[in-house]
Amino acid sequence: MKINLYNLIKVYVKIGLFFTHKQIKVYGKENIPKNGPILFIGNHRNALIDAILIPTTTNRNIHFLTRASAFKNKTIESFLRALNMIPVYRLRDGRETIKKNNEVFEQCFEILKNEKAIEIFAEGEHHQLRKVIPLKKGFARIILGTLQKHPNLNIQIVPVGINYDAHLKFPSSTSIYYGNPIIANHFFDIKNPDFKFKSILNEVHKALIQLTVHIEDPTNYIQLVSKLDAAKVDYLNPMKVNELLKNIDNLPKSEKKIKINWLSPIHFIAKINSFFPLLIWKFLKSKIKDPIFTNTYRFALILTVFPLFYLIQASVIFYFSNFKYALIYLISCILLGIISTKTMSVTQ
């Protein structure tokens, strides 16, 4: 039942992501081992969206660590655990709760022992920077603990670079790059472990900065981003952008071209049809304290409020007319959504 629920929700989430993003490009899926224990380690710029992009673009059944605050309600806890989510505790949750992380590590040891996959965002926090910030040690502790209990296990790390053109806006596009797997065993001395984990942290960090746009210079960061924006670089192609950064002073500015979107009338009809859900979104957006959660809340509404509203309107049509017209209306809503998401210019 657990696997069935996981796969069912996975399909529904993929539909939500389809209507949230203009494009979702995936590269390097051939680098993902089909069997054996894996840690997917990615960069983290887009809150929940990052977390669901990896499970929905791979065939592996993935467990992933989630903030413990989401597990306060017992009903919600059962649901989240059915989706392979594991609560992880932070210092802000209280010092006494940190001890519970020992149980979390034990769970991770078992998952890897059973040759399953775990997803971790090793930066330890989400951020808006177009760079990979220093990695935390958590994933290395999990690997070490697993190897100490199961030294014959061959654990692989798959680095994941997640890139966005404008992740706070709609409809943004994203590219996911799965890098070459790293055999974790080579970086650990089980009998005399180095608890700084410097070598594995450096190796994974080096892999991640090759898979995502990485602006190293903190002093001139804003100016460098401005130059890249002015040149209208393709942020979904991190390899090309990182190469351009090496010769940033000679980067030409892109000419401003006025593009006419001939599908704007259809976009307008879609907005009229979604008037009330868009009102809810406008209110909700003004209440978001952390802007990085913008697309997470937008995705949640697309997954719930919008389809519910269309179903209610279809029910009204069915009540006053017949099933045929109600079905035509629902199909029209889907088509309007697809056309708008895939052809609109990026907005706020």
C-alpha positions in Angstrom: 0.0 0.0 0.0 2.9 2.3 0.8 4.5 1.9 -2.6 1.2 2.3 -4.4 0.5 5.6 -2.5 4.0 6.8 -3.3 3.6 6.1 -7.0 0.1 7.6 -7.1 1.1 10.8 -5.5 4.3 10.9 -7.7 2.1 10.9 -10.8 -0.1 13.7 -9.4 2.9 15.8 -8.4 4.3 15.4 -11.9 1.1 16.8 -13.3 1.3 19.8 -10.9 5.0 20.4 -11.9 3.9 20.3 -15.6 1.5 23.1 -15.0 3.9 25.1 -12.8 6.9 25.1 -15.2 7.2 26.2 -18.8 10.0 23.6 -19.3 11.5 20.8 -17.3 14.7 19.6 -19.0 16.5 16.5 -17.6 20.0 15.5 -18.5 22.2 12.6 -17.4 19.6 10.1 -16.4 21.9 7.4 -17.7 24.2 8.3 -14.8 21.7 7.0 -12.2 22.5 3.4 -11.1 19.5 1.2 -11.5 20.4 -0.8 -8.4 22.2 -0.4 -5.1 22.3 2.2 -2.4 22.4 5.8 -3.6 22.5 9.3 -2.1 21.2 12.0 -4.5 22.8 15.2 -3.4 21.6 18.4 -5.0 21.9 22.2 -4.6 18.9 23.9 -3.0 17.4 27.2 -4.3 13.6 26.5 -4.5 12.3 25.0 -1.3 9.9 22.1 -1.8 10.2 22.3 -5.6 13.8 21.1 -5.5 12.8 18.1 -3.3 10.1 16.9 -5.6 11.9 17.4 -8.9 14.4 14.6 -8.2 11.9 11.8 -7.3 9.7 12.8 -10.3 12.5 12.7 -12.8 14.0 9.4 -11.8 12.8 5.8 -11.7 14.3 5.2 -8.2 12.1 5.0 -5.2 13.5 7.8 -3.0 13.4 8.6 0.7 14.1 12.2 1.6 14.7 14.2 4.8 12.1 16.8 5.7 11.9 19.4 8.4 10.4 17.9 11.5 7.9 20.8 12.0 5.8 19.3 9.1 5.2 16.1 11.2 3.4 17.7 14.2 0.0 16.3 13.2 -0.3 12.5 13.6 -2.5 12.1 10.5 -0.1 14.3 8.4 2.8 12.3 9.8 1.4 9.0 8.7 0.8 10.5 5.2 4.3 12.0 4.9 5.9 8.8 6.0 3.9 6.9 3.4 5.6 9.1 0.9 9.1 8.2 2.1 9.6 11.4 4.0 11.8 11.3 7.1 11.7 14.1 9.8 15.0 15.7 10.5 15.5 18.0 13.5 17.3 21.3 13.7 18.6 23.3 16.6 15.7 25.8 16.2 13.3 22.9 17.0 14.8 22.6 20.5 18.0 21.1 21.8 16.2 18.1 23.2 14.9 17.2 19.7 18.4 17.0 18.3 18.9 13.7 20.0 16.1 12.3 17.8 18.4 12.8 14.8 20.2 9.7 16.0 17.1 7.7 15.2 16.9 9.5 11.8 20.5 8.4 11.1 19.6 4.8 12.0 16.7 4.9 9.6 19.1 6.1 6.9 21.5 3.3 7.6 18.7 0.8 7.1 17.6 2.4 3.9 21.0 2.2 2.4 21.6 -1.3 3.7 18.4 -2.3 1.8 20.0 -0.8 -1.3 17.5 2.1 -1.6 18.0 5.8 -2.3 18.1 8.9 -0.1 17.8 12.5 -1.3 19.8 15.2 0.7 20.4 18.9 0.1 23.8 19.1 1.6 24.0 22.9 1.6 21.7 22.6 4.6 19.5 25.5 3.7 17.8 27.0 0.7 19.0 30.3 -0.8 18.6 32.5 -3.8 22.3 32.7 -4.8 23.4 31.3 -8.2 26.2 29.3 -6.6 26.8 26.2 -4.5 27.4 27.3 -0.9 29.7 25.2 1.4 28.2 21.7 2.2 27.2 20.4 5.6 28.6 17.1 7.0 25.2 15.3 7.5 25.4 13.2 4.4 29.0 12.1 5.1 28.0 11.1 8.7 25.2 8.9 7.2 27.6 7.2 4.8 30.2 6.6 7.5 27.7 5.2 9.9 26.3 2.9 7.2 29.7 1.6 6.2 30.7 1.1 9.9 27.7 -1.3 10.2 27.9 -2.7 6.7 31.5 -2.4 5.4 30.9 -4.5 2.3 28.2 -2.1 1.0 29.0 -0.2 -2.1 27.5 3.3 -1.7 27.3 5.7 -4.6 26.6 9.5 -4.6 24.8 11.0 -7.6 25.3 14.8 -7.7 22.3 16.7 -8.9 22.5 20.3 -10.3 19.1 22.0 -10.4 19.0 25.2 -12.4 16.2 27.8 -12.9 15.8 30.7 -15.2 13.6 32.7 -12.8 12.4 30.4 -10.0 10.4 33.0 -8.1 8.3 33.8 -11.2 5.7 32.1 -13.4 6.0 30.2 -15.6 9.7 29.5 -14.8 11.8 26.8 -16.4 14.2 24.3 -14.9 17.0 22.0 -15.9 18.1 19.0 -13.8 21.6 17.6 -14.4 22.5 14.2 -13.0 26.3 13.9 -12.7 28.6 10.9 -12.8 28.2 8.8 -9.7 30.9 9.0 -7.0 31.8 5.8 -5.2 31.6 7.0 -1.6 33.6 4.1 -0.1 36.9 5.5 -1.5 36.7 8.6 0.7 36.2 6.9 4.1 38.6 5.1 6.4 36.2 3.1 8.6 38.7 2.2 11.3 40.3 5.7 11.5 37.6 8.1 10.2 38.3 11.8 9.6 35.2 13.5 11.1 35.9 16.7 9.2 35.0 14.7 6.0 37.0 17.2 4.0 37.8 15.0 1.0 34.2 13.9 0.3 32.8 17.4 0.9 35.3 18.8 -1.6 34.6 16.1 -4.1 30.8 16.5 -4.0 31.1 20.3 -4.0 33.3 20.2 -7.0 30.8 18.0 -8.8 27.9 20.2 -8.0 29.5 23.4 -9.2 30.0 21.8 -12.6 26.3 21.0 -12.8 24.8 24.3 -11.8 25.5 28.0 -12.4 28.2 28.9 -9.9 29.3 32.5 -9.3 32.3 32.1 -6.9 33.1 35.8 -6.4 31.1 37.1 -3.4 32.4 40.7 -3.7 31.2 41.3 -7.3 28.3 38.8 -7.2 25.6 41.4 -7.9 27.5 43.0 -10.7 28.2 39.6 -12.3 24.6 38.6 -12.2 23.6 41.9 -13.7 26.1 41.3 -16.6 24.7 37.8 -17.2 21.1 39.1 -17.1 22.0 41.9 -19.6 23.5 39.3 -21.9 20.3 37.2 -21.5 22.3 34.0 -20.9 20.5 30.7 -20.7 20.7 29.8 -17.0 19.4 26.3 -17.9 22.8 25.6 -19.5 25.2 25.9 -16.5 28.2 24.6 -18.4 28.0 27.4 -21.0 27.2 30.1 -18.3 30.2 29.0 -16.2 32.4 29.2 -19.3 31.1 32.7 -20.0 32.0 33.8 -16.4 35.6 33.2 -17.2 35.6 36.0 -19.7 32.8 38.1 -18.2 34.3 41.5 -19.2 33.9 40.7 -22.9 30.4 39.4 -22.6 28.2 41.3 -25.1 24.9 42.8 -24.1 21.9 41.3 -25.8 19.8 43.6 -28.0 16.3 44.3 -26.6 13.7 42.8 -28.9 10.1 43.4 -28.6 8.3 40.1 -29.1 4.6 39.9 -29.8 2.9 37.0 -28.1 0.0 36.2 -30.4 -1.5 33.9 -27.8 -2.1 36.7 -25.3 -5.9 36.6 -25.9 -5.9 32.9 -24.9 -3.8 33.8 -21.8 -6.4 36.5 -20.9 -9.3 34.0 -21.3 -7.4 31.6 -19.0 -7.0 34.3 -16.3 -10.7 35.2 -16.5 -11.6 31.5 -16.2 -9.3 31.3 -13.1 -10.4 34.6 -11.5 -11.2 33.4 -8.0 -8.1 31.1 -7.7 -5.9 34.0 -8.9 -7.5 36.2 -6.2 -6.6 33.6 -3.6 -3.1 33.5 -4.9 -2.8 37.3 -4.8 -3.8 37.3 -1.2 -1.6 34.3 -0.3 1.5 35.7 -2.1 1.3 38.9 0.0 1.6 36.7 3.2 4.7 34.8 2.2 7.5 35.8 4.5 10.3 33.8 2.8 10.3 34.6 -0.9 12.0 31.3 -1.7 8.7 29.6 -0.8 6.9 31.5 -3.6 6.9 28.8 -6.1 6.1 26.2 -3.5 2.9 27.9 -2.5 2.1 28.5 -6.2 2.6 24.8 -6.9 0.3 23.9 -4.0 -2.5 26.1 -5.4 -2.1 24.7 -8.9 -2.3 21.2 -7.4 -5.4 21.8 -5.2 -7.3 25.1 -5.5 -7.3 25.5 -9.3 -8.6 22.0 -10.2 -11.1 22.1 -7.3 -12.5 25.4 -8.7 -12.8 24.0 -12.2 -14.6 20.9 -10.9 -17.0 23.1 -9.0 -17.7 25.2 -12.1 -18.1 22.0 -14.2 -20.6 20.7 -11.6 -22.6 23.9 -11.9 -22.7 23.5 -15.7 -23.7 19.9 -15.3 -26.5 20.9 -12.9 -28.0 23.5 -15.3 -27.1 21.8 -18.5 -25.8 18.2 -19.0 -22.7 16.1 -18.7 -21.5 16.8 -22.2 -21.1 20.5 -21.7 -19.5 20.0 -18.3 -16.9 17.7 -19.8 -16.2 20.1 -22.6 -15.6 22.9 -20.0 -13.1 20.7 -18.1 -11.2 19.8 -21.2 -11.1 23.5 -22.2 -9.7 24.3 -18.7 -6.9 21.8 -19.2 -6.1 23.1 -22.7 -6.1 26.7 -21.5 -3.8 25.7 -18.7 -1.4 24.0 -21.0 -1.3 26.8 -23.6 -0.8 29.5 -20.9 1.9 27.7 -19.0 3.9 26.7 -22.0 3.6 30.0 -24.0 3.3 32.8 -21.5 6.2 35.2 -21.0 7.7 34.9 -17.5 5.8 37.3 -15.1 5.7 38.0 -11.4 
